[in-house]
Amino acid sequence: MLTLPDYLEDGLDLVFVGINPGKTSAEAGHYFANKRNRFWPAFNAAGMTPMPLGPETDAEVLAHGIGFTDVVKRATRQMSELKTADFRDGVALLNEKLLRFQPGMVCFNGLSGYKQFVRFTEPGTRPPKIGLQPRTVGASRIYVLPSTSPANAAVSLERIVDGLRELKVLLGRG
C-alpha cells in the first residue's frame, strides 16, 4: 500500500494529523510534498521550529517535539476516494496510536479528518469547529487547523498561519 511512515514517539509536544497521504506526497515519501499545499509555508511563517523545514526535511520535526500521522494511511489523489471502511478502520488505529504516545496536543489539519474521527469515536456529538476542542484523546488536547489543502483555497494562508500561532501559544511555545 502506498503511504507515508508515521513520525511518532513518546514525549512529543504536538502531533499533526492529516486526512490521508496524497499520492504526490506518498510517491515523494514526504509529508505535504504537493507544492500547492500550504502546510510548509504556514508552518514556517508561524515559526513552529527555529529553522524552516519542508517536505524533504519533514522527519526533522521529531527533533523539535513534533510528529506526523494520518487518519487513514492509504494514499489517494482526492479524499473522495476514501470509503467509510477506510475511515472506520483508520480512526480505530489512529486512536490507538494517540493513546499509546499521548502527545501534549493533537492538531488535525482540517475539519474533514476530525469530523471522521469524532464520527467513529464519539458518535452523536456536536459537530466540531476550527480551533481548540472541548474533547481530548486520553490526556492529549485537540486543536483543529483550517485545512492547508489546495482544495481549501477559500481560506487564506494568513488564517492558517494565525491558527498555527494560536497553537504555539497553547503549547507554551509562543
N, C-alpha and C positions, 0 to 999 in steps of 0.2 A: 504494500500500500504506500502510495506517495504521501509523505507527511513531513513534519519538522520534529526535531527532538524537543523534549521538554527541557527547559533550563530551570530546574527546581532543586533546592537543597534546604536543609534545616537552617533556621535563623534568618531567613530573608525578611526584609522590611516590607517589600512590595512584590506582588506577582501580577503582571499584566495577562489578561485572558482575552484572546481573540475568539471570534466565532469559529473559524477553522482556517487552516492554511490555504491561501490562494495558490493556484497552480504555479504562477510565476515565482512565488516565494519558495514553494516546496522544491521546484526544479532548481532554483538557485541554492537551496539549502540554508536560507536565512530568513528571519522574520521581517515582514514588511519590506520585501525586496522590490515590489512594484513601484516604479519611480513616481507614479501618480498618487501613491498612498502618502498621507500627510503625517504619519506617525513620527518618523525620524525628524523632520523639520520642526514639529511641535515639541517633541521630546528635548531637542537641543535648544530651542528658543526658550523653553521653560527652565533650562539649566538642571535637568534631572541628574546629570553626572558632571563632574568637574571638567571633563573634556567632551567634545562632540563625539557621538557614536553614530553608526549607520548599519545597514544590513550586513556588511562584510565584517563588522566588529560586534555583532549582536551578542555573542557569547560573553563578551567583556562585562555585560551588565551584572553578572553574578558577583564580580569583584566589588560592586557597589551596592550589594544587598538587594538586587532586583532580579526577578525571574520572569520567564515566559511560559505559557502553555495555551491551550485552546479548549473550547467547549467540545468540539468534535475534532478529532485528529486527521480525518480524511480530507485530502486536498480536493478542491473543486475550483472551477472558473468563477462560479457565482454561488451565493448562499442558497439560491432557489433550487440547486441540485441536491441539497440535503433533504433527507426524509425524516419523518417523525422518529423512526427507529434509530437513526443516527444521533438525534438529539437525546432521546431517552437513554441510550447506552453511553453516549458521551458525557451527559450530565452525571450519571452514576459514577463513572470513572473520575471525572473532574472533582466531584465532591469528596471521593476517597483521597485523592491527591492533596486537596486543600486541607482536609482534616489531618492527614499524615504530616504535612510540612508546616502547617499553622503559620503562614506569613502574617506580619502585622496588619497588612492591608491587601485586599484583592481588588484590582481595578479591571472591570470589564470594559473592553474597547467597543462601546456601542450598546444601545439598549436591546438590540435583537438577541444577542447571545445571552444577556442577563435575563431577558423575558423567558427564554427557553429554560434557563437554569431554575428560575422560580417556578415555572410551569411543572417541572418534574420533582422539585424538592419541597415546594410549599403550594400545592395546587389550591386555587380558590382565593389566594391573597390578592390584595390590590395591586394594580399594575405599577411597576417601578418607574421612577423618573431619573433624569440625569442628576449626578451629584452623590453625596453621602447617603447611604441607605440605612433604614432602621434595622435591617436584618444583619446577622453575622453568619459566618461559617465557622463553627467552633468559636475560637477567640478572635478570629480574623474579621476585621471590619471590611465593609464592601463599599466601593465607590464605582460609579458608572460615568465614564468619559464619553462625550459625543464621538461617534464613530469617525475614525480617520480615513475610512474608505473613500476612494474617488466617487463611489455611488452616493455618498452623503455630501456632495458639493454644496448643498444649501447652507451647511454650517461652515462658518468661516474658520480659517486657520487660527485667527486670534481667539475665537471662542474655545477652541481645543487647547490652545496654549494657556488660556485662563483656567480651564479645568485642571490642567497639569500643575499649574502654580497653586491652585487651591489644594490639590492632592499633596503637594510638597509641604504646605503649611500643616495639614492634618498629620503628616508623618513626622513633623518637627524638623524638617529639613529646609524650611523656607522662612 
